[in-house]
Amino acid sequence: MKIRELTLFTNSLELEKEFYSNLLGFNITKQSANSFSLNIGWSKLTFLKSHEVYKYHYCFLIPTNKLEEALIWMEHRTTVLDIESGRKTQRFETWNAESFYFFDASGNIAEFIVRHDLNNQTNKPFSIDDVICVNEIGLPTTSIKDTSTFLDKELGSYFWKGDTLNFGTNGTQEGLFLLPNYKTRGKWFPTNLRVEPSPFKAVIECNRVLYDFEFLNEDIIIKKK
């Protein structure tokens, strides 16, 4: 599975544009008074202006050998979140992955992750051009099992790792839906940001087929493109 496009809503559009274009250095490919878009590897990330306040957790994939370089690079640009006693990175043993976290300009929790099962190393110094894709998006639910079963049926994507009580995942290491049960798991690790079912839109590629995906009012709408 790949997240080809992701559209999020923000009440801080200009600050978000400043953060991603001027601070982090992504190129804006399209913009208007109400939105802007960035190409991030094989993904497109778009922010749409909203009067409502929504919060998300999303993640970017980077080359598996570049976590420490990317951490130093990011710390020169914004605050990397402290996980515990000054430790900035988190190891996920069952995922064979490591990551670090930061807030974007809207107060969303963003993440850079390396997945050691993927063969995507690079020998050049880390730059923003090394970000491979949007790799994860949070899809809060009250029934992980039912949501994953629906994704399986409509997308052909499968439950990956985790559990069906508190926190599961659906997809592949190239693209994942994070499925927290927001009734039992109240906050996004490693922050106090509440897990909430905020609306978003996406284009998902699964088994070489593209789908329009919309999450709105806790309903999932999927249509083949």
C-alpha positions in Angstrom: 0.0 0.0 0.0 1.1 3.5 -0.7 -0.3 6.9 0.3 -0.1 8.7 -3.0 -2.0 11.8 -1.7 -2.9 13.1 1.7 -5.1 16.2 2.4 -5.3 17.6 5.9 -7.3 20.5 7.3 -5.6 23.4 9.2 -6.6 26.6 10.8 -3.0 27.8 10.5 -2.5 27.7 6.7 0.1 30.4 6.4 2.1 29.2 9.4 2.0 25.6 7.9 3.2 26.9 4.6 6.1 28.7 6.2 7.0 25.6 8.2 7.1 23.2 5.3 8.5 25.5 2.6 10.8 27.9 4.3 11.8 26.0 7.4 12.0 22.4 6.2 12.6 23.2 2.5 9.9 21.3 0.7 8.9 22.8 -2.7 5.4 24.1 -3.0 3.9 22.7 -6.2 0.5 24.4 -6.0 -1.0 27.1 -3.8 -4.1 29.3 -3.5 -5.6 31.5 -0.8 -7.1 28.3 0.7 -4.6 25.6 0.2 -1.1 24.5 -0.8 0.5 21.3 -1.9 3.9 19.7 -1.6 5.5 16.8 -3.4 7.1 14.5 -0.9 8.7 11.6 -2.8 6.0 9.5 -4.3 3.4 11.3 -2.2 1.6 14.6 -2.4 0.7 16.4 0.9 -1.9 19.1 0.8 -3.2 21.4 3.5 -6.6 23.0 3.2 -7.7 26.0 5.2 -10.3 25.3 7.8 -12.0 27.4 10.5 -12.2 24.3 12.7 -9.3 23.0 14.7 -8.3 19.4 13.8 -5.3 17.4 15.0 -3.5 14.6 13.2 -0.7 12.2 13.5 1.2 11.5 10.3 4.6 10.2 9.4 7.3 10.4 6.7 9.5 7.6 5.6 13.3 8.2 5.2 16.2 6.0 4.2 16.9 3.2 6.7 20.5 4.4 7.4 19.7 8.1 7.9 17.9 8.4 11.2 20.7 10.0 13.2 21.6 12.4 10.3 18.0 13.3 9.9 17.7 13.9 13.6 20.6 16.4 13.6 19.3 18.0 10.5 15.8 18.4 12.0 17.1 19.8 15.3 18.7 22.7 13.4 15.2 23.6 12.2 12.7 22.8 14.8 12.3 21.1 18.2 12.5 17.3 18.2 10.4 15.9 21.0 12.0 14.4 24.0 10.8 10.9 24.6 12.4 10.1 27.9 15.3 11.6 29.8 16.8 13.3 26.8 16.3 10.4 24.4 15.0 11.6 21.1 14.5 8.4 19.1 12.2 5.4 19.7 12.9 1.9 18.7 10.0 -0.4 17.7 11.2 -3.9 18.0 8.3 -5.7 16.5 8.2 -3.3 13.6 12.0 -3.3 13.1 11.8 0.4 12.9 13.0 3.6 14.6 11.7 7.2 14.6 11.7 10.6 16.1 8.8 13.1 16.5 8.1 16.8 16.1 5.1 19.2 15.9 4.2 20.9 12.7 2.9 24.5 12.7 -0.7 23.4 13.4 0.2 21.4 16.4 -0.1 18.0 14.7 2.4 15.3 15.7 4.7 14.4 12.8 7.3 11.8 12.6 10.4 10.7 10.6 10.7 6.9 10.5 13.2 4.3 9.2 12.1 0.8 8.5 15.0 -1.6 8.5 13.1 -4.3 6.5 13.1 -1.9 3.5 16.1 -1.7 1.2 16.3 2.1 0.7 19.7 3.1 2.0 21.5 6.1 0.5 25.2 7.2 0.8 24.8 10.9 0.2 24.4 13.4 3.1 20.8 13.7 4.3 18.6 16.4 2.8 14.9 17.1 2.5 15.0 15.4 -0.9 15.6 12.1 0.8 12.1 11.9 2.3 10.6 9.0 0.5 6.9 9.4 1.1 4.0 10.1 3.5 4.2 6.7 5.2 1.5 6.8 7.9 -1.8 8.5 8.7 -3.8 8.1 11.9 -7.3 6.7 11.4 -8.8 6.7 14.9 -11.7 4.3 15.5 -13.8 2.7 18.2 -13.5 -0.7 16.5 -10.1 -1.7 15.2 -11.3 -5.0 14.0 -14.3 -3.6 12.1 -12.3 -0.8 10.5 -9.5 -3.2 9.4 -12.0 -5.6 8.0 -13.7 -2.8 6.0 -10.3 -1.7 4.6 -9.5 -5.3 3.7 -12.8 -5.6 1.8 -12.8 -2.2 0.1 -9.0 -1.7 -0.5 -7.5 -5.1 -0.3 -5.2 -4.0 2.4 -4.6 -6.2 5.5 -4.1 -5.9 9.2 -0.4 -5.6 9.8 0.7 -5.4 13.4 -0.7 -4.5 16.8 -3.9 -5.6 18.4 -7.6 -5.1 18.0 -8.2 -3.6 21.4 -6.0 -0.6 21.7 -3.8 0.0 18.7 -3.5 -1.7 15.4 -2.3 -1.0 11.9 -3.5 -1.8 8.4 -1.4 -1.7 5.2 2.2 -2.4 4.4 5.6 -0.9 5.5 5.4 1.4 2.5 2.1 2.8 3.7 0.1 2.3 6.8 -3.1 3.4 8.5 -2.6 3.7 12.2 -5.7 2.4 14.0 -5.9 3.6 17.6 -9.1 2.9 19.6 -9.6 6.5 20.8 -11.9 5.2 23.6 -9.0 3.2 25.2 -5.9 5.0 23.9 -6.4 8.6 24.6 -3.1 10.2 23.5 -0.7 10.0 20.6 2.7 8.7 21.7 4.9 10.5 22.9 2.7 13.5 23.5 -0.4 14.7 25.3 -2.1 15.2 21.9 -5.5 13.7 22.1 -6.4 10.9 19.7 -9.4 12.3 17.7 -11.2 11.2 14.5 -10.2 14.3 12.5 -11.4 14.3 8.8 -8.9 13.9 6.0 -8.8 12.9 2.3 -6.3 10.7 0.5 -5.5 8.8 -2.6 -4.4 5.3 -1.8 -2.6 2.8 -4.0 -3.2 -0.8 -3.2 -2.3 -3.7 -5.4 -1.6 -1.2 -8.2 -5.1 0.2 -8.1 -5.8 3.8 -7.0 -8.7 4.7 -4.7 -10.1 8.0 -3.5 -10.4 7.8 0.3 -12.3 10.1 2.6 -12.6 10.0 6.4 -15.4 12.2 7.5 -17.6 12.1 10.7 -15.9 8.8 11.5 -17.2 7.3 8.2 -14.8 5.9 5.6 -15.7 6.5 1.9 -13.7 4.6 -0.7 -14.1 4.8 -4.4 -11.9 3.3 -7.1 -10.5 6.1 -9.3 
